[in-house]
């Protein structure tokens, strides 16, 4: 028998697809020459073609024992490994084959496919790019690379690596520019990166390619809102709902933006529809933050809304947290002497949150506490940012980290109590908390309400509050345990900068007459409270209402609503946006701050009181509707807390027509009086630290 002649005949049969004849001849060759590596190799290939993958792997391994560096053998064995579901081994075998044949494009292609099947899309993209260098017009390769890049971008996006996601999507678009999904995903990444203008262009391109994409219209509305074009945002939300009436989160965005521009047409009807969604459609994805501001919502409804939000948006984070199962080194019998407090926020910058906590952080008792900041917001290079960075013992920028990486960092730092200062607001990354990197999670300041639970599993162990905001009788409305501070839940900064106060006339106010004001954002202004304001204005001659000019649409709508109620437009005066120092300075030119309901002034209340401006509030039942009352109690001004709108209206009228009574209140308020609990940051720091120690003690005894 001529072995090589028989081998060539077998190979010819093989190439013609005559597998049975080829197999028989390969076997004869191997009977005569058991170490014929090529015959072993191709016999293994036939086994693979016949779906006998394990036998193929074993047979090609024998060929490799004879010729260990043969790239063809390695490549075909890898295909059998891949078919057998042994992807890791297949990838490693193909990588070895490439070492011996780095220019073999078939191996690059097979490795790319193996990477893609194993969801290792970055590796797949590298392989496909290499082949496209030689075959730049190959449409199948372009498609494969685009798929790998899009999948890689999606993985980066889910992990919180938004810059990498953006890069992947942009590269894919450069190859195939007619895929609407690529532009949609690019817009999502750019929005997360704080690039709303670029994101808007990406969404517009997605809509151009796919005009019936309701989600693209919804997300376009989100970035238009961030860019300040609220009318365009509303139009985008309306278009999204025209396409898909069941895109319920677009409905919430629409109603919330109508609140921002004070468009109250059909408001009660639309809010009741949203309340019904919270009650009856758990998958509706109603934003808990938007829901807070809507009138007549109850604490129990808000809890239900938060629970649904967790189920819709946080379930994977809870699951990942259970998988990661972080260990806590500082268990009872502490491995470090000081209690480690980690503060998590996007707002360590020029932002009300930073102005509230800066002095508190500076005053923490360093003999007993070590304080960490975990910042995932922008560095705006402001003086406030620099101050807050200096205030912490450790300032850790986690903006570029994924959710899991950020949680790992917190766990590595052995944080004992993790305090989330952002909650369900626009920039939330509370998924970090869901991974449980610290033994105790606390919600504070950022979100005025419960953060809910996922089928009984709390996101936060505690919510920091006080007995006025969250009476113990309301504990069932909160998923968290109530950790109550003795006076108020809100800290204050006695070092905040204040500009130079000008005259009333310089602010566009009348030199004489009573000045009511409300410097709340316009989404908090609702018809019932506005009715009270207009009634009071009509009963107090020469009085005006001084409002914050948040946007041109709200200004026009509020003027129109005033005129409908018989109040001349000249009696509404709008304060332009200025620096915080200048805003503080102008407040003493007002006589009485009229609060909103159900979403009170929060930081805005303490700002006014610090500047000697009394605030009149109407407390409701929800957290957000009781904050101003808490602050007034801490300023010893309980008489400025009402509980019905009729009492609120009567009190406003009484104070405006009795200047002596108002002067007595101002004298008691005593601008910058640090003896008041509200403006005693040293006392607040001690009270907060006592709460932290009680929380930790309860944990260590558990």
C-alpha positions as CSV (number, residue, x, y, z in Angstrom):
1,X,0.0,0.0,0.0
2,X,1.3,3.4,-1.0
3,X,0.5,5.4,2.2
4,X,0.8,8.9,0.7
5,X,-1.2,7.9,-2.4
6,X,-4.0,6.6,-0.2
7,X,-3.8,9.7,1.9
8,X,-4.2,12.0,-1.1
9,X,-7.1,9.9,-2.4
10,X,-8.8,10.2,1.1
11,X,-8.2,13.9,1.0
12,X,-9.8,14.2,-2.4
13,X,-12.9,12.4,-1.3
14,X,-13.0,14.6,1.8
15,X,-12.8,17.8,-0.3
16,X,-15.6,16.5,-2.5
17,X,-17.8,15.9,0.6
18,X,-17.6,12.2,0.4
19,X,-17.0,11.8,4.1
20,X,-17.6,8.0,4.5
21,X,-15.1,7.1,1.8
22,X,-12.6,9.6,3.1
23,X,-13.0,8.3,6.7
24,X,-12.4,4.7,5.5
25,X,-9.2,5.6,3.6
26,X,-7.9,7.7,6.6
27,X,-8.3,4.7,8.8
28,X,-6.4,2.5,6.4
29,X,-3.6,5.0,6.3
30,X,-3.5,5.1,10.1
31,X,-3.5,1.3,10.3
32,X,-0.4,1.3,8.2
33,X,1.1,4.5,9.7
34,X,-0.4,5.2,13.2
35,X,1.7,8.5,13.5
36,X,0.5,10.0,10.3
37,X,-0.4,13.4,11.7
38,X,-2.3,14.7,8.7
39,X,-4.5,11.6,8.5
40,X,-5.2,11.9,12.3
41,X,-6.0,15.6,11.8
42,X,-8.5,15.1,9.0
43,X,-10.1,12.1,10.6
44,X,-10.7,14.4,13.6
45,X,-12.2,16.9,11.2
46,X,-14.6,14.3,9.8
47,X,-15.7,13.4,13.4
48,X,-16.3,17.1,13.9
49,X,-18.4,17.3,10.7
50,X,-20.4,14.3,11.9
51,X,-21.0,16.1,15.2
52,X,-18.8,13.7,17.1
53,X,-17.1,16.6,18.7
54,X,-15.4,14.9,21.7
55,X,-14.0,12.2,19.5
56,X,-12.8,14.9,17.1
57,X,-11.0,16.8,19.9
58,X,-9.4,13.5,21.1
59,X,-8.2,12.5,17.6
60,X,-6.8,16.0,16.7
61,X,-5.0,16.0,20.0
62,X,-3.2,12.9,18.8
63,X,-2.1,14.7,15.7
64,X,-0.9,17.7,17.8
65,X,1.1,15.3,19.9
66,X,3.1,14.6,16.7
67,X,3.0,18.2,15.3
68,X,2.4,20.4,18.4
69,X,2.8,23.8,16.6
70,X,0.6,23.1,13.6
71,X,-1.8,26.0,13.3
72,X,-4.3,24.2,11.1
73,X,-4.5,21.4,13.6
74,X,-5.0,23.8,16.5
75,X,-7.6,25.8,14.5
76,X,-9.7,22.8,13.7
77,X,-9.5,21.4,17.2
78,X,-10.7,24.7,18.4
79,X,-13.7,24.5,16.2
80,X,-14.6,21.1,17.7
81,X,-14.1,22.5,21.2
82,X,-16.4,25.4,20.4
83,X,-19.0,23.0,19.0
84,X,-18.7,21.0,22.2
85,X,-19.5,24.1,24.2
86,X,-15.9,24.3,25.6
87,X,-15.5,27.9,24.6
88,X,-12.7,28.9,27.0
89,X,-10.6,26.0,25.7
90,X,-11.5,26.9,22.1
91,X,-10.4,30.5,22.6
92,X,-7.1,29.5,24.2
93,X,-6.5,27.0,21.4
94,X,-7.1,29.6,18.7
95,X,-4.9,32.1,20.5
96,X,-2.1,29.5,20.4
97,X,-2.8,28.9,16.7
98,X,-2.4,32.6,16.1
99,X,1.0,32.6,17.8
100,X,2.2,30.2,15.1
101,X,0.3,31.8,12.2
102,X,-0.3,35.4,13.1
103,X,-1.4,36.3,9.5
104,X,-3.9,33.5,9.1
105,X,-7.2,35.3,8.6
106,X,-9.3,32.2,9.0
107,X,-7.9,31.8,12.5
108,X,-8.7,35.5,13.2
109,X,-12.2,34.9,12.0
110,X,-12.8,31.8,14.0
111,X,-11.3,33.4,17.1
112,X,-13.6,36.4,16.6
113,X,-16.6,34.2,16.3
114,X,-15.6,32.3,19.4
115,X,-15.1,35.5,21.4
116,X,-18.6,36.7,20.2
117,X,-20.3,33.5,21.2
118,X,-18.6,33.8,24.6
119,X,-19.8,37.4,24.9
120,X,-16.2,38.7,24.8
121,X,-17.1,41.3,22.3
122,X,-14.0,43.5,22.6
123,X,-11.8,40.5,21.7
124,X,-14.2,39.7,18.8
125,X,-13.9,43.3,17.5
126,X,-10.1,43.1,17.5
127,X,-10.2,40.0,15.3
128,X,-12.7,41.4,12.9
129,X,-10.8,44.7,12.6
130,X,-7.7,42.7,11.6
131,X,-9.4,40.9,8.8
132,X,-11.0,44.1,7.5
133,X,-7.5,45.5,7.0
134,X,-7.2,43.0,4.1
135,X,-10.8,42.9,3.1
136,X,-12.2,46.4,3.7
137,X,-15.3,45.9,1.5
138,X,-16.5,42.6,3.0
139,X,-20.1,43.4,4.1
140,X,-20.4,40.2,6.3
141,X,-17.3,41.2,8.2
142,X,-18.5,44.8,8.6
143,X,-21.8,43.4,10.0
144,X,-19.9,41.1,12.4
145,X,-17.7,43.9,13.6
146,X,-20.7,46.2,14.1
147,X,-22.5,43.6,16.1
148,X,-19.5,43.1,18.3
149,X,-19.0,46.8,18.8
150,X,-22.7,47.4,19.6
151,X,-22.7,44.4,22.1
152,X,-19.5,45.7,23.6
153,X,-21.0,49.2,23.9
154,X,-24.1,47.7,25.6
155,X,-21.9,45.9,28.1
156,X,-19.9,49.0,28.9
157,X,-23.2,51.0,29.3
158,X,-24.6,48.5,31.7
159,X,-21.4,48.5,33.7
160,X,-21.4,52.3,33.9
161,X,-18.4,52.7,31.5
162,X,-20.1,55.3,29.4
163,X,-17.0,56.8,27.7
164,X,-16.0,53.3,26.5
165,X,-19.6,52.7,25.4
166,X,-19.7,56.0,23.4
167,X,-16.4,55.0,21.7
168,X,-17.7,51.6,20.7
169,X,-21.0,53.0,19.3
170,X,-19.2,55.7,17.4
171,X,-16.8,53.2,15.8
172,X,-19.8,51.0,14.8
173,X,-21.5,54.0,13.2
174,X,-18.4,54.8,11.2
175,X,-18.7,51.4,9.6
176,X,-22.5,51.2,9.2
177,X,-24.3,54.5,9.5
178,X,-27.9,53.4,8.9
179,X,-28.6,51.5,12.1
180,X,-31.1,53.4,14.3
181,X,-30.2,51.4,17.4
182,X,-26.6,52.5,17.3
183,X,-27.6,56.1,17.4
184,X,-30.1,55.5,20.1
185,X,-27.5,53.7,22.3
186,X,-24.9,56.4,21.5
187,X,-27.4,59.0,22.7
188,X,-27.9,57.1,26.0
189,X,-24.2,57.0,26.6
190,X,-23.7,60.6,25.8
191,X,-26.5,61.7,28.1
192,X,-24.8,59.7,30.9
193,X,-21.5,61.5,30.1
194,X,-23.2,64.9,30.5
195,X,-23.3,65.7,26.8
196,X,-27.0,66.5,26.3
197,X,-26.5,68.4,23.0
198,X,-24.6,65.5,21.4
199,X,-27.1,63.1,22.8
200,X,-30.0,65.1,21.2
201,X,-28.3,64.9,17.8
202,X,-27.9,61.1,18.2
203,X,-31.6,60.7,19.1
204,X,-32.7,62.8,16.2
205,X,-30.6,60.6,13.8
206,X,-32.2,57.5,15.4
207,X,-35.7,59.0,14.8
208,X,-34.8,59.9,11.2
209,X,-33.8,56.2,10.6
210,X,-36.7,54.8,12.7
211,X,-39.6,57.4,12.9
212,X,-41.8,55.1,14.9
213,X,-39.3,54.7,17.8
214,X,-41.2,56.0,20.8
215,X,-38.3,55.4,23.2
216,X,-36.0,57.6,21.0
217,X,-38.6,60.4,21.3
218,X,-38.9,59.9,25.0
219,X,-35.1,60.1,25.5
220,X,-34.9,63.1,23.1
221,X,-37.4,64.8,25.5
222,X,-35.1,64.0,28.4
223,X,-32.1,65.7,26.9
224,X,-34.2,68.6,25.6
225,X,-35.3,69.1,29.2
226,X,-31.7,69.1,30.4
227,X,-30.9,71.7,27.7
228,X,-33.7,73.9,29.0
229,X,-35.9,73.6,25.9
230,X,-39.0,72.5,27.9
231,X,-41.5,73.2,25.1
232,X,-39.5,70.9,22.8
233,X,-39.2,68.3,25.5
234,X,-43.0,68.3,26.0
235,X,-43.6,67.9,22.3
236,X,-41.2,64.9,22.2
237,X,-43.0,63.2,25.1
238,X,-46.3,63.8,23.4
239,X,-45.0,62.3,20.2
240,X,-43.7,59.3,22.1
241,X,-47.1,58.8,23.6
242,X,-48.8,59.2,20.2
243,X,-46.7,56.3,19.0
244,X,-47.0,54.2,22.1
245,X,-49.7,55.2,24.6
246,X,-48.4,52.6,27.0
247,X,-45.0,54.2,27.3
248,X,-46.0,55.2,30.8
249,X,-42.7,56.8,31.9
250,X,-43.1,59.2,29.0
251,X,-46.4,60.1,30.5
252,X,-44.8,60.9,33.8
253,X,-42.1,62.9,32.2
254,X,-44.8,64.8,30.2
255,X,-46.8,65.7,33.3
256,X,-43.7,66.6,35.3
257,X,-42.5,69.0,32.6
258,X,-45.9,70.5,32.4
259,X,-45.6,71.2,36.1
260,X,-42.2,72.9,35.4
261,X,-43.8,75.3,33.0
262,X,-47.0,75.7,35.2
263,X,-49.3,74.3,32.5
264,X,-52.1,73.1,34.7
265,X,-54.6,72.1,32.0
266,X,-56.0,68.7,32.8
267,X,-53.4,68.4,35.6
268,X,-55.7,66.7,38.1
269,X,-56.9,64.2,35.5
270,X,-53.4,63.3,34.4
271,X,-52.1,62.9,37.9
272,X,-55.0,60.7,38.8
273,X,-54.1,58.5,35.8
274,X,-50.6,58.2,37.1
275,X,-51.8,57.3,40.5
276,X,-53.9,54.6,39.0
277,X,-50.8,53.3,37.1
278,X,-48.9,53.1,40.4
279,X,-51.7,51.2,41.9
280,X,-52.5,48.9,39.0
281,X,-49.6,48.7,36.6
282,X,-46.4,47.7,38.5
283,X,-44.3,47.6,35.3
284,X,-45.2,51.2,34.4
285,X,-41.9,52.6,35.6
286,X,-43.3,55.7,37.3
287,X,-40.4,57.9,38.5
288,X,-40.6,58.2,42.3
289,X,-39.0,61.7,42.2
290,X,-41.6,63.0,39.8
291,X,-44.4,61.3,41.8
292,X,-43.3,63.1,45.0
293,X,-44.4,66.5,43.6
294,X,-47.8,65.4,42.4
295,X,-50.7,66.6,44.6
296,X,-52.8,64.2,46.7
297,X,-50.3,61.3,46.5
298,X,-50.0,59.6,49.9
299,X,-47.0,58.2,51.7
300,X,-48.3,54.6,51.0
301,X,-48.6,55.4,47.3
302,X,-45.1,56.8,47.3
303,X,-43.8,53.6,48.9
304,X,-45.6,51.5,46.3
305,X,-44.1,53.6,43.6
306,X,-40.6,53.2,45.0
307,X,-41.1,49.4,45.3
308,X,-42.2,49.1,41.7
309,X,-39.2,51.3,40.6
310,X,-36.8,48.9,42.4
311,X,-38.4,45.9,40.8
312,X,-38.2,47.4,37.3
313,X,-34.8,49.1,37.5
314,X,-32.8,47.5,40.4
315,X,-33.6,43.8,40.3
316,X,-30.4,42.9,38.5
317,X,-28.4,45.0,41.0
318,X,-29.9,43.2,44.0
319,X,-29.2,39.9,42.3
320,X,-25.6,40.9,41.5
321,X,-25.2,42.0,45.2
322,X,-26.2,38.5,46.4
323,X,-23.8,37.0,43.9
324,X,-20.9,39.3,44.9
325,X,-21.6,38.7,48.6
326,X,-19.1,41.3,49.8
327,X,-17.4,40.5,53.1
328,X,-17.2,43.1,55.9
329,X,-13.8,43.1,57.6
330,X,-14.8,45.6,60.3
331,X,-17.3,43.2,62.0
332,X,-17.8,43.3,65.7
333,X,-14.4,43.5,67.3
334,X,-13.5,46.3,64.8
335,X,-10.3,46.0,62.8
336,X,-10.1,49.8,62.8
337,X,-10.7,52.1,65.8
338,X,-12.7,54.9,64.0
339,X,-16.1,54.4,62.5
340,X,-15.8,54.8,58.8
341,X,-18.6,56.8,57.2
342,X,-18.9,56.8,53.4
343,X,-21.0,59.6,51.7
344,X,-22.1,58.7,48.2
345,X,-23.3,61.5,45.9
346,X,-23.3,63.1,42.4
347,X,-23.5,66.6,43.9
348,X,-20.2,67.4,45.5
349,X,-20.1,70.6,43.5
350,X,-22.0,73.9,43.2
351,X,-25.2,72.4,44.4
352,X,-27.6,72.8,47.4
353,X,-26.5,69.4,48.8
354,X,-22.8,70.5,49.0
355,X,-23.8,73.8,50.6
356,X,-25.8,71.9,53.3
357,X,-23.1,69.4,54.3
358,X,-19.8,71.2,53.8
359,X,-19.5,72.5,57.4
360,X,-20.9,69.3,58.9
361,X,-18.1,67.3,57.2
362,X,-15.6,69.7,58.4
363,X,-16.9,69.3,62.0
364,X,-17.0,65.5,62.2
365,X,-15.1,64.3,65.2
366,X,-11.9,62.9,63.8
367,X,-11.1,61.1,67.0
368,X,-14.1,58.8,66.5
369,X,-14.9,59.0,62.7
370,X,-13.1,58.8,59.4
371,X,-15.1,60.2,56.6
372,X,-15.0,59.3,52.9
373,X,-16.6,60.9,49.9
374,X,-17.5,58.8,46.8
375,X,-18.3,61.2,44.0
376,X,-19.8,60.2,40.7
377,X,-20.8,63.7,39.5
378,X,-18.9,66.2,37.5
379,X,-16.0,68.2,38.9
380,X,-17.2,71.7,38.1
381,X,-14.0,73.3,39.4
382,X,-16.0,75.5,41.7
383,X,-15.0,76.9,45.1
384,X,-17.7,74.6,46.6
385,X,-16.1,71.6,45.0
386,X,-12.6,72.5,46.3
387,X,-14.0,73.1,49.8
388,X,-15.9,69.8,50.0
389,X,-12.9,67.9,48.6
390,X,-10.8,69.3,51.4
391,X,-13.4,68.7,54.1
392,X,-13.3,64.9,53.7
393,X,-10.5,62.7,55.0
394,X,-10.7,60.8,51.7
395,X,-12.3,62.1,48.5
396,X,-12.7,59.3,45.9
397,X,-13.8,60.1,42.4
398,X,-15.8,57.0,41.1
399,X,-17.4,58.7,38.1
400,X,-15.4,56.6,35.6
401,X,-15.9,53.3,37.5
402,X,-18.6,50.8,36.8
403,X,-21.3,50.1,39.4
404,X,-19.5,47.0,40.5
405,X,-16.1,48.6,40.5
406,X,-17.4,51.5,42.6
407,X,-18.9,49.0,45.1
408,X,-15.7,47.1,45.2
409,X,-13.8,50.2,46.1
410,X,-16.2,51.1,48.9
411,X,-15.9,47.6,50.2
412,X,-12.1,47.6,50.0
413,X,-12.1,50.9,52.0
414,X,-14.0,48.9,54.7
415,X,-16.8,51.5,55.0
416,X,-19.0,50.8,58.0
417,X,-22.0,53.0,57.2
418,X,-22.7,54.0,53.6
419,X,-24.8,57.2,53.3
420,X,-26.5,57.9,49.9
421,X,-27.1,61.6,49.5
422,X,-28.7,61.4,46.0
423,X,-31.4,58.8,46.0
424,X,-33.9,58.5,43.2
425,X,-33.0,61.8,41.6
426,X,-31.8,62.3,38.0
427,X,-28.2,61.4,38.6
428,X,-28.8,58.4,40.9
429,X,-26.4,55.5,41.1
430,X,-28.0,53.9,44.0
431,X,-27.5,50.6,42.3
432,X,-24.1,50.8,44.1
433,X,-26.0,50.6,47.4
434,X,-27.9,47.6,46.1
435,X,-24.7,45.6,45.8
436,X,-24.2,46.0,49.6
437,X,-20.6,47.0,49.7
438,X,-21.0,48.1,53.3
439,X,-22.8,46.5,56.2
440,X,-25.2,49.4,56.7
441,X,-26.9,51.6,54.1
442,X,-28.5,54.9,55.1
443,X,-30.6,57.2,52.9
444,X,-30.4,60.9,53.7
445,X,-31.1,64.4,52.2
446,X,-31.1,63.6,48.5
447,X,-34.5,62.0,48.2
448,X,-37.3,63.1,50.4
449,X,-39.2,59.8,50.8
450,X,-38.8,56.1,51.1
451,X,-36.5,54.3,48.7
452,X,-38.6,51.1,49.0
453,X,-37.9,47.4,49.1
454,X,-37.7,44.6,46.5
455,X,-40.1,42.0,47.7
456,X,-39.2,42.6,51.3
457,X,-35.5,43.2,50.8
458,X,-34.7,46.8,51.7
459,X,-32.4,49.0,49.6
460,X,-31.6,51.0,52.7
461,X,-31.5,49.9,56.3
462,X,-32.3,53.4,57.7
463,X,-33.6,56.8,56.6
464,X,-32.3,59.8,58.5
465,X,-35.1,62.1,59.4
466,X,-36.7,63.7,62.4
467,X,-39.9,63.2,64.4
468,X,-41.8,66.1,62.7
469,X,-41.1,64.9,59.1
470,X,-41.6,61.2,59.8
471,X,-43.7,60.8,62.9
472,X,-43.2,57.3,64.4
473,X,-46.9,56.7,63.6
474,X,-46.0,56.8,59.9
475,X,-43.3,54.2,60.1
476,X,-45.2,51.7,58.0
477,X,-45.0,54.1,55.0
478,X,-41.2,53.6,55.0
479,X,-39.3,50.5,54.0
480,X,-36.4,51.8,56.1
481,X,-36.1,52.0,59.8
482,X,-36.5,55.6,61.0
483,X,-33.3,57.1,62.5
484,X,-34.6,60.3,64.0
485,X,-32.5,63.4,64.8
486,X,-33.6,65.5,67.7
487,X,-34.4,68.8,66.0
488,X,-34.3,68.6,62.2
489,X,-32.9,66.2,59.7
490,X,-31.2,69.0,57.7
491,X,-27.7,70.4,58.4
492,X,-26.8,73.9,57.5
493,X,-23.6,75.9,56.7
494,X,-23.0,79.0,58.6
495,X,-20.0,79.9,56.4
496,X,-21.9,80.2,53.1
497,X,-20.9,83.3,51.1
498,X,-23.3,86.2,50.9
499,X,-23.2,89.0,48.4
500,X,-24.0,92.7,48.9
501,X,-27.7,93.4,49.4
502,X,-29.1,96.1,47.0
503,X,-32.2,98.2,47.3
504,X,-35.6,96.9,46.5
505,X,-35.8,99.2,43.4
506,X,-32.5,97.7,42.1
507,X,-34.2,94.3,42.3
508,X,-37.2,95.5,40.3
509,X,-39.4,95.6,43.5
510,X,-41.6,98.5,44.6
511,X,-39.9,100.7,47.2
512,X,-43.0,100.5,49.4
513,X,-45.6,97.9,49.9
514,X,-45.6,94.3,51.1
515,X,-43.4,91.8,49.2
516,X,-44.4,88.2,49.3
517,X,-42.0,85.8,47.7
518,X,-41.5,82.2,46.8
519,X,-38.1,81.1,45.4
520,X,-39.1,77.5,44.9
521,X,-38.7,75.8,41.5
522,X,-41.8,76.2,39.5
523,X,-42.7,72.5,39.4
524,X,-43.6,72.9,43.0
525,X,-46.2,75.6,42.3
526,X,-49.6,74.1,41.9
527,X,-53.1,75.6,41.4
528,X,-54.4,75.3,45.0
529,X,-51.5,77.1,46.5
530,X,-51.5,79.7,43.7
531,X,-55.2,80.3,44.4
532,X,-54.3,81.2,48.0
533,X,-51.5,83.5,46.9
534,X,-53.8,85.4,44.5
535,X,-56.5,85.8,47.1
536,X,-54.0,87.2,49.6
537,X,-52.6,89.6,47.0
538,X,-56.0,91.0,46.3
539,X,-56.6,91.6,50.0
540,X,-53.3,93.3,50.7
541,X,-53.1,96.6,48.8
542,X,-49.8,97.4,47.1
543,X,-48.5,93.9,47.6
544,X,-46.5,91.9,45.1
545,X,-45.4,88.4,44.7
546,X,-41.7,87.8,43.9
547,X,-41.0,84.6,42.1
548,X,-37.9,82.8,40.7
549,X,-37.7,83.0,37.0
550,X,-37.1,79.4,36.2
551,X,-38.1,79.4,32.6
552,X,-39.9,81.7,30.1
553,X,-42.9,79.3,29.7
554,X,-43.6,79.2,33.5
555,X,-43.4,83.0,33.6
556,X,-45.9,83.4,30.8
557,X,-48.3,80.8,32.3
558,X,-48.1,82.2,35.8
559,X,-48.9,85.7,34.6
560,X,-51.8,84.3,32.6
561,X,-53.1,82.3,35.7
562,X,-52.8,85.5,37.8
563,X,-54.8,87.5,35.3
564,X,-57.5,84.8,35.2
565,X,-57.8,85.2,39.0
566,X,-58.1,89.0,38.7
567,X,-54.5,89.9,39.6
568,X,-52.6,92.3,37.3
569,X,-49.4,90.9,35.8
570,X,-47.4,93.8,37.3
571,X,-47.9,92.3,40.7
572,X,-45.9,89.3,39.8
573,X,-42.2,90.1,39.7
574,X,-39.7,87.5,38.5
575,X,-36.2,87.3,40.0
576,X,-33.5,86.3,37.4
577,X,-31.0,83.5,38.1
578,X,-27.9,84.9,39.9
579,X,-25.1,83.4,41.8
580,X,-26.0,81.8,45.1
581,X,-24.2,84.5,47.1
582,X,-26.2,87.2,45.3
583,X,-29.4,85.2,45.7
584,X,-28.9,85.0,49.4
585,X,-28.2,88.8,49.5
586,X,-31.5,89.8,47.9
587,X,-33.8,87.8,50.2
588,X,-34.0,90.4,53.0
589,X,-35.9,92.6,50.5
590,X,-38.9,90.3,50.8
591,X,-41.2,90.4,53.8
592,X,-42.7,86.9,53.9
593,X,-41.8,83.7,52.0
594,X,-44.9,81.7,51.0
595,X,-44.1,78.0,50.8
596,X,-45.5,75.4,48.4
597,X,-47.4,72.2,48.9
598,X,-47.1,69.2,48.6
599,X,-43.4,69.7,47.8
600,X,-42.1,72.2,50.3
601,X,-39.1,74.5,50.1
602,X,-36.2,72.4,51.6
603,X,-32.8,74.1,51.3
604,X,-34.6,77.1,50.1
605,X,-36.4,77.4,53.5
606,X,-33.2,77.3,55.5
607,X,-31.6,79.8,53.1
608,X,-34.5,82.3,53.7
609,X,-34.4,81.8,57.5
610,X,-30.6,82.3,57.6
611,X,-31.2,85.7,55.9
612,X,-33.9,86.7,58.4
613,X,-36.8,86.0,56.0
614,X,-39.8,84.3,57.7
615,X,-41.3,81.3,55.8
616,X,-44.9,80.3,56.0
617,X,-45.7,76.7,55.3
618,X,-48.6,74.3,55.0
619,X,-47.5,70.9,56.2
620,X,-49.0,67.8,54.6
621,X,-48.6,64.1,55.4
622,X,-45.7,63.2,53.1
623,X,-42.0,63.6,53.8
624,X,-41.5,66.3,51.1
625,X,-44.5,68.3,52.4
626,X,-43.2,68.4,56.0
627,X,-39.5,69.5,55.6
628,X,-40.2,73.3,55.9
629,X,-42.2,72.6,59.1
630,X,-39.2,70.7,60.5
631,X,-36.9,73.6,59.7
632,X,-39.3,76.1,61.2
633,X,-39.5,74.1,64.4
634,X,-35.7,74.0,64.6
635,X,-35.8,77.8,64.3
636,X,-38.4,78.0,67.1
637,X,-41.0,79.4,64.6
638,X,-43.8,76.8,65.1
639,X,-46.5,79.5,64.6
640,X,-45.5,79.6,60.9
641,X,-46.6,76.0,60.4
642,X,-50.1,75.5,59.2
643,X,-51.9,72.3,58.2
644,X,-54.7,73.5,56.0
645,X,-54.7,75.9,53.1
646,X,-57.4,78.0,54.6
647,X,-55.3,78.5,57.8
648,X,-52.2,79.1,55.5
649,X,-54.1,81.8,53.6
650,X,-55.5,83.5,56.8
651,X,-52.0,83.5,58.4
652,X,-50.4,85.1,55.3
653,X,-53.1,87.8,55.4
654,X,-52.7,88.3,59.1
655,X,-48.9,88.7,58.9
656,X,-49.1,91.0,55.9
657,X,-51.6,93.3,57.6
658,X,-49.9,93.3,61.0
659,X,-46.3,94.5,60.6
660,X,-45.7,94.5,64.3
661,X,-46.4,90.8,64.6
662,X,-44.1,90.1,61.6
663,X,-41.4,92.3,63.1
664,X,-41.5,90.3,66.3
665,X,-41.0,87.1,64.4
666,X,-38.1,88.5,62.5
667,X,-36.6,89.7,65.8
668,X,-36.9,86.2,67.2
669,X,-35.4,84.7,64.1
670,X,-32.5,87.0,64.7
671,X,-30.5,86.6,61.4
672,X,-27.5,84.3,61.7
673,X,-28.5,83.2,65.2
674,X,-26.3,80.2,65.7
675,X,-28.0,79.5,69.0
676,X,-31.0,78.1,67.1
677,X,-30.8,74.4,66.6
678,X,-31.3,75.0,62.9
679,X,-28.1,77.0,62.6
680,X,-25.9,75.2,65.1
681,X,-23.7,72.9,63.0
682,X,-21.5,71.7,65.9
683,X,-24.6,70.5,67.8
684,X,-26.0,68.9,64.6
685,X,-22.7,67.1,64.0
686,X,-22.8,65.6,67.5
687,X,-26.4,64.6,67.1
688,X,-25.7,62.9,63.8
689,X,-22.7,61.1,65.1
690,X,-24.8,59.8,68.0
691,X,-27.2,58.4,65.5
692,X,-24.4,56.7,63.6
693,X,-23.0,55.2,66.8
694,X,-26.5,53.9,67.7
695,X,-27.0,52.4,64.3
696,X,-23.6,50.7,64.5
697,X,-24.2,49.5,68.0
698,X,-27.5,47.9,66.9
699,X,-25.6,46.2,64.0
700,X,-22.8,44.8,66.2
701,X,-25.3,43.4,68.7
702,X,-27.4,41.8,66.0
